[in-house]
């Protein structure tokens, strides 16, 4: 989807907008729509059918309130639009679909396992995998940067969950089917709903087999952690462990791959890339700006627990409320020149990882992976060129690029040294 400066927000017909339409994010310009909504109707009701609808929240402070205050808005009825009007079967069992205080108790062991100090021990393994992904670019020939990045999350998630490398490609495909079942490239012959069911069935069956093997071979991986976790003195039931395995791998695949592609699509061929590439001091602020800019998780949904008024709109108890993260991260009241990719932006209060109790538990891994990736890119290549059409996923849940043909110019000696390091 387009990430450029919207032209004229007054020209957008908000009455004709359908933010559930996955094609909008594949070929349309949702940022122009969100820009118009922030200015004209920042808390807006969309009727989906005769019985279902939801409130769209597009301003940063409102989004922060909805995501942060679990006494006003619950996660337990479903957090994604495809669950609108349905009860989430994972409620109370999956961290993402559980409210505090139970959520806090479930999250604590995982959070301890994913501190900066703990994830640091995976740095060498992730670095090696990143170098393998970038190796095709060292030939100086055209390669699909986005296609390579789609496999990037498994370098961290697969390693930390102790999953066999030969399974990673299929797991990547299945999670993409889960987040983009409407995308023509990933949808099955029987439509989006069947695609989603197929992906869920295979993923849960896969993790069921992994659990059966892992119970007899516990290690220090995240699945072993879930198997040993106790909440209120009781271990997690199998269904809860499966649900959280799914949530972990989905979370990784939602966030990580689409940050570098979104950033590179914007800055390749500009002085911004050259400046970032040649100044190591800008690595951290540049990664944060890439996260803000890309905002890979498109939305989170909550349900109101009580009547509340937000910017003059009366939200009733039981109403669905959808926060559009990409819009919040372009809010002019929070970010100066929000449609400019500013590698020096500081402070940068983006909510690419969410906000409040459900702030992404794997943010430390994602940040480390991004820093490793950009470091390897900048140390191995002198220049980059886009040489084909940039194709976006058709998904209302993920803002992502699926194909981006590119040619990279390797630094002198980089091809041989990097090839030797990945062997």
N, C-alpha and C positions, 0 to 999 in steps of 0.2 A: 504494500500500500504506500501511497505517497507520503513523504515526510517533509515536503517543502512548505514554504510560507504560503498560507492560504491567501487568496486574492481579495475577495470582498464578502465578508460574513453576511452582509445584508441580502446577498443574492441567493443564499441557501434557503430552499423551501423545507423547513423543518417538518412540516406536515406530511411530506412524502418520504421522510427518512425511516429506514428500517435497520436499526443497529444489530439485529439478530442475523441479518443476511450475510453469510460467509463470503459471498462474491464481492461485497463491498470492500473487504479487506484484501482481496486478491487483486482486484482491478480498479477499485475506486479510490476515494480520497476521504477517509474518515476524519483526518485531522482538520480538514476544512469544515466538516460538520461539527466536530467538537468545538472548534474555535467559535463558530456561530452560536452554539449552545451556551458556552461559557459567557458570551456577551449578552445573549438575548433571553436564555431560558436555562439557567444552570442546574435546575432540578426539574426534570421534564418527564412526564408520564408517557409511556408508549404502550398502546393497546396491541397485543399480539394476535388474539383471536376473540371469540365471543366471551370467553371466561378468564383469559390470562392477560396479564400486563405487568409492567415493572417501571420503577422510577430510575431514570438515568442521572447520575451525579457526576459532574464534570469539573468542578472547582477543587483545588488542592485541599483547602481546609475542610470542606464538606466530606471529601473522600477520606481524609484522615479521621474524622469523627466516626464515620460509618465503620471503618475497619478497626478502629481502636477501641470503641466502647461496646463491649460485649453485653452490657446490661441493657442497651437499647437495640442492638442488632445481633442476631444469632447466625452462626455458621452451620448449625446442625441440620438445617433443612435443605442444604445444597449451596454450593459456592460457585457453580458455573451455570450459564444460561440453558444448557441442554437439559438441566434438571428442573427448569422452571415449572412449577405446578406439581412436581413429584416430590416424594419424600426420599432423601438420600439414604440408600441402604447402609452406608458406612457411618451414619450418625452415631456418635458416642464411641466409635471403635477406631476411626481414623483421625489422626491429629488434625488434619485440615477440616474435618467435619465435627469437631468437638469444641465446646466452649470451656473457658475456665470455670471452676478450678480444676476439673478433670484434665482439660487440655494441658494445663501447666504441669501437672504431675506426669503426664505422658511425654511431654516435650523435654523435661529436665534431663533424663539420661541421654537422649539424642543430642541435646545441646552440649552436654559435657564431652561427648565423643567428637563434636565438630568445632571445638575451639580452635583458634589459630595455632596453638601449640600442637594439638593433636593432628590437625590436617597437614601440618608441615612434614610429617614423616612420609606423606604420599607425594611430595614434591618431585622427587627424582623419577618415580614411576609415571606421573602425569607428564613431566617434561619429555620423557622418552616417547610416550604416545603422541604428544603434540608434534614432535619431530617426524614421526612416521606419517602423520597426516599431511605435513607440509612437504614431504620428500618429493611428490610428483611435480611440485612447482619449481623445483631446483633445475629441471631440464630447460627452463625458459620457454616452454611451450604452453599453449592454452590449457587451463584446468578450471574445474568448477569449484570455486572457493566456497560457495554456499553448500554444495553437496558434501564437501569435506567437513565443513563445520557442523552439518547435521549429525555427523558421527562423533563429534567432539565430546558431548556429555558423557558418553559411555567410557571415555578415558578416565574420568573421575568416578562416576557412579559405579561402573563395572568393577573398577579396582577396589573401591571402598566397600562394595557389597559382596566381593569375592565371587563374581560371576565369570564363567569361562569366556575367554576372548572370542572363541568361535561362535558364541551366542549373541555377541554384541550387534552385528548387523541386523538380525531379525528383530531384536528388542528395539532397536532404533526405528525400524519400519512400523512395528506394532504401536509404539508410543506416538508416532506421527499420525497413524490412522486414528488414534484416540483423540488427538487434539485437532485434527483436520479431516473428519470423516466426509466432509462435503467436497474436499479438494479432488478435482478430476484425476489427478495423478495417483491418489491414495485410496479413493473410494472404490469399494467392490462393485460387482455388477448388480447387486440388489439394493443399492442406495446407501445413504448415510447411516440410517439407523442400524441396518444389518452390518455395515462396516464397523461401527462402534461396538456392537455386540460381539462380533468376531474377534476384534482386537482385545476386548476385555476377557473373553473366554480363554483365548490363548495365553494372555499374560498371566491370568490367575492360575491356569493349569501349569504353566511354566514354574511359577513361584511355589506352587504346591509341591512339585517334584523337588525343587531346590530345598524347601523346608524339610522334606522327608530325609534327604541326604545330610543336611546341615545339622539336624538334631543329634546325629551320631558323630559329628566332626566339628564341634564348636571351635570358633577361632576368635579373632579380635575384629572381625568385619561387622558391618552394620546389621546384617541379618541375624548374626549370632547375638548381637546386642538386643534386638527385638525378642528373640527367643528367650533370653534371660531376664527380660524386663518384668517388673512387678508393679502393679497399680493397686493401691489400697490392700496390699498383702496378697494379691492374686496375680498369677502370670496372665499374659495376654492369651486369649483363645486364638485358635488357628485362623479364623476369619479375620480377626483384628490384625494379626501379623501380616496376612496376605494383603489386606487393604493398605497397610502402611508401607509394605514393599512397593506396591503399585504407586502410592503417593510419592515415595522417594524418587523412583525412576522417572515418573512423569514430571515432577518438579525440576529435576535436572535437565530433562529434554525440553522443557518449556523455556527455561531461562538462558542456558549457556550458549546454544549455537547461534542465536539470532542477534546477540549483542555485537560480535565482530562483523557480521555481515551488514547489519544496519549502519554501523559506524563507517565501514569501508565504502559502502555504496554512496555515502554522503561526501567523504573527504578525499577519495582517490582522485588524483589529478589536480588537487588544490594545494596551496602553500601550507594549509593546516596539517596535512599528513606529513609533509617534509619537516615541519617544525616539531611535531610530536615524535617523529622517528629519530630525529637527531638530538633530542634533549631528554636524557634519561630521567631528569627531575620531574618531568611531566607525566610519567607513567601512571601514578595513582589518580591524579585529577582527570587525566584523559580517560581512564577506565570508568570512573564514575560518570563522566559525561557521556561515554558510550552507552552506559546503562540507562541514563536518563533519556538520551536521544532515542534509543531503540525501544525502551519500555516493552520488552517482549511478551509479558503477560498482559493481555489486552484488558481483561476485566476480572473482577471478583464480585460475587453476588452475596447478599445478606438478606435476612428477613427482619422486619421491624417487630420488636417484642411489645411495643406500646405505641400509642399515638404520639407523634412528634411533629413539630413544625420546623421546616427547613427552608430558609429563604422565602418564607411566605406560603409554602406549599404544605398542605396537611397530609402527612404520611400516616396511614392507619396501621394499627397493629395487624400483622400478617401480610402486609404488602412486601413485595420483593423490591430490593434496592440494589442497583448495579453500579459499581464504581468503575469508571473508565480510566485506567492508570495512565495511558498515553496522553489523555487530556489533562489530567492533574499535573503531569510532568511538563506541560506546556503552559501552565497558568502564569499569565503575565504579572500577577500580583505577587508571585513567589520567585519567578525566574526572570531576570533581566534578559531581554532579547531571546526569548525561549526558542525561536526558530533558527538560532545560530548555534552551530556546534563549537562550543568554547572549551578548548582543552585546559584552560586555566580557571574554569568556573569554580569559585569557592566563596561562600559555602555552596553546597549542592545537595539540597534536602530532598532529592528525588525519592520516589516510592516504587522504584522498579522491583524491589523485593517485598512490596506490601508495606503494612504499618501495623503497629499494635501487637497483640498477643500472637498473631499468625505471621509475623515478620519471618520471611523465609529462613528456616532452620539451617539450610545449606548455603547461606550467603558467603560464609568464609571459604568454602570449597569453590564456589562460583567465582569469587574475586581472585583467588589464587590462580585458578585455571585461566581467567582472562589475562592476568598479569604475565603468566608464563607464555601464553599465546602471543600477545603483542610484543613481548620481549624477543621471542623467537622470530617473529615476522620482521621486526626492525633490525635485528642483528644479522639476519640471513639475506635480506633483500634490500636493494637500493631504490627500487621503483616498482610501481604497480600500475596496471592499465586495465580498465574495463573494456572488454571486446565483444560483448553481446548483450542481449536483453536480460534485465533483472526481473526474475519472476517471483511473485509473492504467494505465500500460502493462502488458500481460501479457508479461513478460520476466523470465527468471531472471538475465539479464546486466546489465540496467539497471533502476535504481530511478527511475522517472520518471512525471510527470503529463502526460497528453496533452490533457486538456481542463479548463479552469478558468474558467467564466464570471465576469466581474468588471466592476464599474463603478468608474471612477476620477474623482475630482473635480479638474479642472484648476485650477491656480493662476490668479489673475487675470492676464490678459495672456499666459499661457503658450501658449495655443492659437495666437494670431497669431504670436508670436515664433518658436516652434518650427517652424511651417509655413514661415515665411520662411527659416529656416536650412537646411531640408532641400531647398529648391528649388535 
